[in-house]
């Protein structure tokens, strides 16, 4: 067959078209396969461990950093260390009781100041064992937007209580923090009503002679919503907050400086500040003996303020779930969490 004939040209042309199309299909397939490999590769790196070494019950409480820490532990223990993990949402005090009884095995993010009344005796009896989360110090107290103290020229906000953060300026500024419900007293806003007993705020207000009424938003979420709403409007607000929390990553807030913490003050008059707190992660004593590699993992678990911020802020800012944020962080930070897993479990 000669290329010079019409029929030959048609056949050659058809062949070239078919060959060209097959070549393009192959290139498209290769490109698709490469893209798929990129997508799958992180998932392959996160392949689950299929063994089942026993069941663990983790306690989840009702504030976001604790939820994040619990979710990180849950995923690693289940998917990388091979445990059957159940997470139970339990209130603060019952959570410690459950851990001490052995109904639960693991409790992440224990704040020593508020948690110690509930873990000290069980710890002495060996029912609870604790490991400090080294490098993580926690702060709690009354916070105000920093523009209340220094103003914010870019937003046209003038200082309304420049004497802060010294607590002795609070009464002079009570009026600016007042609301229709508390006037002429200032309003100090907390979250859940059960927190009052933990933090001693009613005693603090009384024993420091503060012209303030304590009110409750009802929950952490409602408290945060009120803080963000006031901040967006550039208005004064006095509220409970703690660090680490995404509010303090996203907003410029200042901690009120109360008289220094003493052991004599805390638990009696509460006429003092919170102390800088150590965070612990804990296990039931018997569970730690039964699952020594889990206890080693808990001892190795060192979550920093920066790590928490990288997971909490997307939840607040982008509206993703805690699990989605945690999984994104785990995918990007294997060099961090891989060190927490005992060598025998890797």
C-alpha positions as CSV (number, residue, x, y, z in Angstrom):
1,X,0.0,0.0,0.0
2,X,1.4,3.3,-1.0
3,X,1.0,6.5,1.0
4,X,0.5,8.2,-2.4
5,X,-3.0,6.7,-2.9
6,X,-6.1,8.3,-1.5
7,X,-7.1,5.1,0.2
8,X,-3.6,4.6,1.6
9,X,-3.6,8.2,2.9
10,X,-6.9,7.5,4.6
11,X,-5.6,4.4,6.2
12,X,-2.3,6.0,7.3
13,X,-4.1,9.0,8.5
14,X,-6.6,6.8,10.4
15,X,-3.7,4.8,11.9
16,X,-1.9,7.9,12.9
17,X,-5.0,9.3,14.5
18,X,-5.7,6.1,16.4
19,X,-2.0,5.8,17.5
20,X,-2.0,9.5,18.5
21,X,-5.3,9.0,20.5
22,X,-3.8,5.8,22.1
23,X,-0.7,7.8,23.0
24,X,-2.8,10.6,24.4
25,X,-4.9,8.2,26.4
26,X,-1.8,6.6,27.8
27,X,-0.5,10.1,28.8
28,X,-3.8,10.9,30.4
29,X,-3.9,7.6,32.2
30,X,-0.3,8.2,33.4
31,X,-1.1,11.7,34.6
32,X,-4.3,10.4,36.4
33,X,-2.3,7.6,38.0
34,X,0.3,10.1,39.3
35,X,-2.4,12.3,40.8
36,X,-4.0,9.3,42.4
37,X,-0.6,8.3,43.8
38,X,-0.2,11.7,45.4
39,X,-3.7,11.5,46.9
40,X,-3.2,7.9,48.1
41,X,0.3,8.3,49.5
42,X,-0.7,10.2,52.7
43,X,-3.4,7.6,53.2
44,X,-0.9,4.8,52.7
45,X,1.4,6.4,55.2
46,X,-1.6,6.4,57.6
47,X,-2.5,2.7,57.0
48,X,-4.3,1.4,60.1
49,X,-2.8,-1.3,62.3
50,X,-5.3,-4.2,62.2
51,X,-4.3,-6.0,65.4
52,X,-6.5,-5.7,68.5
53,X,-4.5,-5.6,71.6
54,X,-7.4,-4.9,74.0
55,X,-10.1,-2.3,74.7
56,X,-9.4,1.2,76.1
57,X,-12.0,3.7,77.3
58,X,-11.0,7.4,77.0
59,X,-12.7,10.2,78.8
60,X,-13.7,13.2,76.8
61,X,-14.7,16.4,78.6
62,X,-16.4,19.6,77.5
63,X,-13.7,22.0,76.4
64,X,-12.0,22.1,73.0
65,X,-8.4,21.6,73.9
66,X,-9.2,18.5,75.9
67,X,-11.4,17.2,73.1
68,X,-8.4,17.7,70.7
69,X,-5.9,16.0,72.9
70,X,-8.3,13.1,73.4
71,X,-9.0,12.8,69.7
72,X,-5.2,12.7,68.9
73,X,-4.7,9.9,71.5
74,X,-7.8,8.0,70.2
75,X,-6.6,8.0,66.6
76,X,-3.0,7.0,67.4
77,X,-4.0,4.3,69.9
78,X,-6.6,2.8,67.6
79,X,-5.0,3.2,64.1
80,X,-1.3,3.1,64.9
81,X,-1.0,1.0,68.0
82,X,-3.9,-1.5,67.4
83,X,-6.2,-0.9,70.4
84,X,-10.0,-1.0,70.4
85,X,-10.8,2.5,71.6
86,X,-14.1,3.8,73.0
87,X,-14.5,7.5,73.8
88,X,-17.1,8.5,76.5
89,X,-18.2,12.1,77.1
90,X,-18.2,12.5,80.9
91,X,-18.5,15.7,83.0
92,X,-15.6,17.0,85.0
93,X,-15.9,15.4,88.4
94,X,-17.5,12.1,87.3
95,X,-14.6,11.8,84.8
96,X,-12.1,11.5,87.6
97,X,-14.3,9.2,89.5
98,X,-14.7,7.0,86.4
99,X,-10.9,6.9,85.9
100,X,-10.3,6.0,89.6
101,X,-12.9,3.2,89.5
102,X,-11.5,1.7,86.4
103,X,-14.6,2.3,84.3
104,X,-12.3,4.5,82.1
105,X,-8.6,3.9,81.3
106,X,-7.3,7.2,80.0
107,X,-7.9,10.9,80.7
108,X,-6.0,13.5,78.7
109,X,-5.3,17.1,79.7
110,X,-5.7,17.3,83.4
111,X,-5.2,20.8,84.9
112,X,-3.5,20.5,88.3
113,X,-5.2,23.4,90.0
114,X,-8.8,22.5,89.3
115,X,-8.2,18.7,88.9
116,X,-6.1,18.1,92.0
117,X,-9.0,18.0,94.5
118,X,-10.3,15.0,92.5
119,X,-7.1,13.1,91.7
120,X,-4.9,13.6,94.7
121,X,-6.4,10.9,96.9
122,X,-6.8,8.3,94.1
123,X,-3.2,9.1,93.0
124,X,-2.0,8.3,96.6
125,X,-3.9,5.0,96.5
126,X,-2.5,4.1,93.1
127,X,-5.9,4.2,91.4
128,X,-4.7,7.0,89.1
129,X,-1.2,7.6,87.6
130,X,-0.2,10.9,86.1
131,X,2.4,12.1,83.6
132,X,3.2,15.8,83.1
133,X,2.8,17.2,79.6
134,X,6.2,18.8,79.6
135,X,6.5,22.1,77.9
136,X,2.8,23.0,78.3
137,X,1.9,25.6,81.0
138,X,-1.7,26.6,81.4
139,X,-3.1,30.0,82.4
140,X,-6.6,30.8,83.5
141,X,-8.3,33.9,84.8
142,X,-10.2,37.1,83.9
143,X,-9.4,38.5,80.5
144,X,-10.3,41.7,78.7
145,X,-9.7,42.8,75.1
146,X,-6.3,44.6,75.0
147,X,-8.0,47.6,73.3
148,X,-9.8,48.3,76.7
149,X,-6.3,49.1,78.1
150,X,-4.4,50.5,75.2
151,X,-7.0,51.4,72.7
152,X,-6.8,50.5,69.0
153,X,-6.2,53.6,66.8
154,X,-6.8,51.5,63.6
155,X,-10.3,50.7,64.8
156,X,-10.9,54.2,66.3
157,X,-11.1,52.7,69.8
158,X,-9.8,54.8,72.7
159,X,-8.6,53.2,76.0
160,X,-11.5,52.8,78.4
161,X,-9.7,51.3,81.4
162,X,-6.0,52.2,81.1
163,X,-5.4,51.2,84.8
164,X,-5.7,47.5,83.9
165,X,-4.4,44.8,84.0
166,X,-3.8,45.8,87.7
167,X,-6.9,44.4,89.5
168,X,-7.1,47.5,91.6
169,X,-8.4,49.4,88.6
170,X,-11.5,47.1,88.3
171,X,-13.8,49.1,90.5
172,X,-12.9,52.4,88.8
173,X,-14.0,50.7,85.5
174,X,-17.0,48.8,86.8
175,X,-19.3,51.1,84.8
176,X,-17.8,50.3,81.4
177,X,-18.2,46.6,82.0
178,X,-21.8,46.9,83.3
179,X,-24.9,45.7,81.4
180,X,-28.6,46.4,81.7
181,X,-28.8,43.3,84.1
182,X,-25.8,44.3,86.3
183,X,-25.8,48.1,86.3
184,X,-24.3,49.9,88.2
185,X,-22.1,46.9,88.9
186,X,-19.7,45.5,86.3
187,X,-20.4,42.2,84.7
188,X,-17.9,39.3,84.9
189,X,-18.9,36.6,82.5
190,X,-18.1,32.9,83.1
191,X,-19.3,29.9,81.1
192,X,-21.0,26.9,82.8
193,X,-22.5,27.6,86.3
194,X,-20.6,24.6,87.7
195,X,-17.3,26.4,87.1
196,X,-18.0,28.9,89.8
197,X,-17.2,26.4,92.6
198,X,-14.0,25.3,90.7
199,X,-12.6,28.7,90.3
200,X,-13.8,30.5,93.5
201,X,-15.0,33.5,91.6
202,X,-17.9,34.4,93.9
203,X,-15.4,34.4,96.9
204,X,-12.9,36.3,94.8
205,X,-15.4,39.1,94.1
206,X,-16.6,39.2,97.7
207,X,-13.2,39.1,99.4
208,X,-11.5,41.6,97.1
209,X,-14.5,44.0,97.4
210,X,-15.1,44.0,93.7
211,X,-18.2,45.9,92.5
212,X,-19.1,43.1,90.0
213,X,-21.8,40.6,89.4
214,X,-20.9,37.2,88.1
215,X,-23.1,36.0,85.2
216,X,-23.0,32.8,83.2
217,X,-23.1,32.4,79.4
218,X,-24.2,28.8,80.0
219,X,-21.4,26.9,78.2
220,X,-17.9,27.3,76.7
221,X,-19.4,27.8,73.2
222,X,-21.8,30.5,74.5
223,X,-19.0,32.2,76.4
224,X,-16.7,32.3,73.3
225,X,-19.6,33.6,71.2
226,X,-20.1,36.6,73.6
227,X,-16.4,37.4,73.6
228,X,-16.1,37.3,69.8
229,X,-19.3,39.4,69.5
230,X,-18.0,42.1,71.9
231,X,-14.6,42.1,70.2
232,X,-16.1,42.6,66.8
233,X,-18.1,45.6,68.0
234,X,-15.0,47.0,69.9
235,X,-16.9,46.9,73.2
236,X,-15.5,46.2,76.7
237,X,-16.0,42.7,78.1
238,X,-14.7,41.0,81.2
239,X,-14.7,37.2,80.9
240,X,-13.2,34.0,82.1
241,X,-10.7,32.5,79.6
242,X,-7.9,30.0,79.6
243,X,-4.7,29.4,77.7
244,X,-4.4,27.3,75.6
245,X,-7.7,28.3,73.9
246,X,-8.3,29.4,70.3
247,X,-9.8,32.7,71.5
248,X,-6.3,33.7,72.7
249,X,-4.7,32.7,69.4
250,X,-7.2,34.7,67.4
251,X,-7.9,37.7,69.6
252,X,-5.6,40.1,71.4
253,X,-6.6,39.7,75.0
254,X,-4.9,40.6,78.3
255,X,-5.0,38.7,81.6
256,X,-6.1,40.7,84.7
257,X,-3.3,40.6,87.4
258,X,-4.8,39.6,90.7
259,X,-2.7,39.3,93.9
260,X,-0.2,36.4,93.5
261,X,-1.4,32.9,94.1
262,X,-0.8,31.2,97.4
263,X,-1.9,27.8,98.7
264,X,-3.5,29.6,101.7
265,X,-5.6,31.7,99.4
266,X,-6.7,29.1,97.0
267,X,-9.6,27.0,98.3
268,X,-10.4,29.6,101.0
269,X,-10.8,33.3,100.1
270,X,-9.7,32.9,96.5
271,X,-8.6,36.6,96.8
272,X,-5.7,35.8,94.4
273,X,-4.8,34.8,90.9
274,X,-4.8,31.3,89.4
275,X,-1.3,29.8,89.5
276,X,0.6,28.8,86.4
277,X,-0.5,25.2,85.9
278,X,1.1,22.0,84.8
279,X,-1.0,19.8,82.5
280,X,-1.1,16.1,83.1
281,X,-2.3,13.1,81.1
282,X,-3.5,10.2,83.2
283,X,-4.4,6.5,83.3
284,X,-6.2,4.2,85.7
285,X,-3.5,2.6,87.8
286,X,-4.5,-1.0,86.9
287,X,-4.9,-0.2,83.3
288,X,-1.3,1.3,83.2
289,X,-0.1,-2.1,84.5
290,X,-2.2,-4.1,82.1
291,X,-1.2,-2.0,79.1
292,X,2.4,-0.8,79.8
293,X,3.0,0.4,76.2
294,X,-0.1,2.6,76.5
295,X,1.3,4.1,79.7
296,X,4.6,4.6,77.9
297,X,2.7,6.4,75.1
298,X,1.0,8.6,77.7
299,X,4.3,9.5,79.2
300,X,5.8,10.3,75.8
301,X,2.8,12.4,74.8
302,X,4.0,16.0,74.8
303,X,1.5,18.4,73.1
304,X,2.7,22.0,72.9
305,X,0.7,25.2,72.8
306,X,1.6,25.7,69.2
307,X,0.5,22.2,68.3
308,X,-2.9,22.8,69.9
309,X,-3.3,26.1,68.2
310,X,-2.7,24.5,64.8
311,X,-5.6,22.1,65.5
312,X,-8.0,24.4,67.4
313,X,-8.0,27.5,65.1
314,X,-9.2,25.6,62.0
315,X,-12.1,24.3,64.0
316,X,-13.1,27.8,65.0
317,X,-12.2,29.6,61.9
318,X,-13.0,27.2,59.1
319,X,-15.8,25.2,60.7
320,X,-14.3,21.8,60.3
321,X,-14.7,19.1,62.9
322,X,-12.2,18.3,65.6
323,X,-11.5,15.0,64.0
324,X,-10.9,16.6,60.6
325,X,-8.5,19.1,62.1
326,X,-6.7,16.4,64.1
327,X,-6.3,14.2,61.0
328,X,-4.9,17.0,59.0
329,X,-2.4,17.8,61.7
330,X,-1.4,14.2,62.1
331,X,-0.7,13.9,58.4
332,X,1.5,16.9,58.4
333,X,3.3,16.2,61.7
334,X,4.3,12.6,61.7
335,X,7.8,13.5,63.0
336,X,6.2,14.8,66.1
337,X,3.7,12.1,67.1
338,X,5.8,9.2,65.9
339,X,8.2,9.8,68.8
340,X,5.3,9.3,71.3
341,X,4.7,5.7,70.2
342,X,6.9,3.2,72.0
343,X,9.5,1.5,69.8
344,X,7.9,-1.9,70.5
345,X,4.6,-0.7,69.1
346,X,5.9,0.8,65.9
